[in-house]
Amino acid sequence: MKIYLIDHGCKKCGSCEMACPAQAIYMLEDTAVIDQELCRHCGICYDSCPTEAISVHEDNNQKQEQEKP
């Protein structure tokens, strides 16, 4: 599964927060945050970010759990 993370390039414009269909993004004082429990992993936030501050990563914990016998 992919996870989406917001880095230091976030300008708090709110584009990702408004675009998120799961309402999984909220603003803190200096950046936006994605609530991974609510995130649907759809990528809409990634596509909506004008500063490309959202990155996509593989969830290694999920992968390890699937590999266990």
VENTA-V238993 format. One record per pair of residues at least 6 apart in sequence whose ideal C-beta (glycine too) atoms are under 8 Angstrom apart, sorted by the first residue. I is the first residue (numbers start at 1). J is the second residue. D is the distance in Angstrom with one decimal. If there is no record, write none. Layout:
i=(I & I)
j=(J & J)
d=(D & D)
//
This chain:
i=(1 & 1 & 1 & 1 & 2 & 2 & 2 & 2 & 2 & 2 & 3 & 3 & 3 & 3 & 3 & 3 & 3 & 4 & 4 & 4 & 4 & 4 & 4 & 4 & 4 & 4 & 4 & 5 & 5 & 5 & 5 & 6 & 6 & 6 & 6 & 6 & 6 & 6 & 6 & 7 & 7 & 7 & 8 & 8 & 9 & 9 & 9 & 10 & 10 & 10 & 10 & 11 & 11 & 12 & 12 & 12 & 12 & 13 & 13 & 14 & 14 & 15 & 15 & 15 & 16 & 16 & 16 & 16 & 16 & 16 & 16 & 17 & 17 & 17 & 17 & 18 & 19 & 19 & 19 & 19 & 20 & 20 & 21 & 21 & 21 & 22 & 22 & 22 & 22 & 23 & 24 & 24 & 24 & 24 & 24 & 24 & 24 & 25 & 25 & 25 & 25 & 25 & 26 & 26 & 26 & 27 & 32 & 34 & 34 & 43 & 45 & 46 & 46)
j=(41 & 58 & 59 & 62 & 41 & 43 & 56 & 57 & 58 & 59 & 36 & 39 & 41 & 56 & 57 & 58 & 59 & 34 & 39 & 41 & 43 & 45 & 46 & 54 & 55 & 56 & 57 & 34 & 54 & 55 & 57 & 16 & 25 & 31 & 32 & 33 & 34 & 53 & 54 & 53 & 54 & 55 & 31 & 53 & 51 & 52 & 53 & 31 & 32 & 51 & 53 & 51 & 53 & 27 & 30 & 31 & 32 & 50 & 51 & 27 & 32 & 48 & 49 & 50 & 25 & 32 & 34 & 45 & 48 & 49 & 54 & 25 & 26 & 27 & 32 & 48 & 44 & 45 & 47 & 48 & 44 & 45 & 40 & 42 & 44 & 38 & 39 & 40 & 42 & 38 & 34 & 35 & 36 & 37 & 38 & 39 & 40 & 32 & 33 & 34 & 35 & 45 & 32 & 33 & 35 & 33 & 53 & 45 & 54 & 56 & 54 & 54 & 56)
d=(6.2 & 7.7 & 4.7 & 4.8 & 5.5 & 7.9 & 5.2 & 6.8 & 6.4 & 6.9 & 6.1 & 7.3 & 7.1 & 7.5 & 5.3 & 7.7 & 4.9 & 5.5 & 6.5 & 7.0 & 7.2 & 6.0 & 5.9 & 5.5 & 7.3 & 5.9 & 7.8 & 6.8 & 7.0 & 5.4 & 6.2 & 7.3 & 7.9 & 6.0 & 5.1 & 6.6 & 6.1 & 5.5 & 5.4 & 5.4 & 7.7 & 6.1 & 7.4 & 7.5 & 5.0 & 6.7 & 3.6 & 4.4 & 5.3 & 6.9 & 4.3 & 5.4 & 7.3 & 5.9 & 7.5 & 6.7 & 6.3 & 6.5 & 7.5 & 7.1 & 7.8 & 4.7 & 6.1 & 6.1 & 5.2 & 5.8 & 8.0 & 3.9 & 5.4 & 5.4 & 6.4 & 4.4 & 6.8 & 6.5 & 6.1 & 7.7 & 5.0 & 5.8 & 7.7 & 3.9 & 6.4 & 5.4 & 6.8 & 6.8 & 6.4 & 5.0 & 6.2 & 4.7 & 7.7 & 6.8 & 5.7 & 4.6 & 7.8 & 7.9 & 3.6 & 4.4 & 7.3 & 5.5 & 6.9 & 5.3 & 7.3 & 6.1 & 7.1 & 5.8 & 7.0 & 7.6 & 8.0 & 6.9 & 7.9 & 7.4 & 5.6 & 4.7 & 6.3)
//
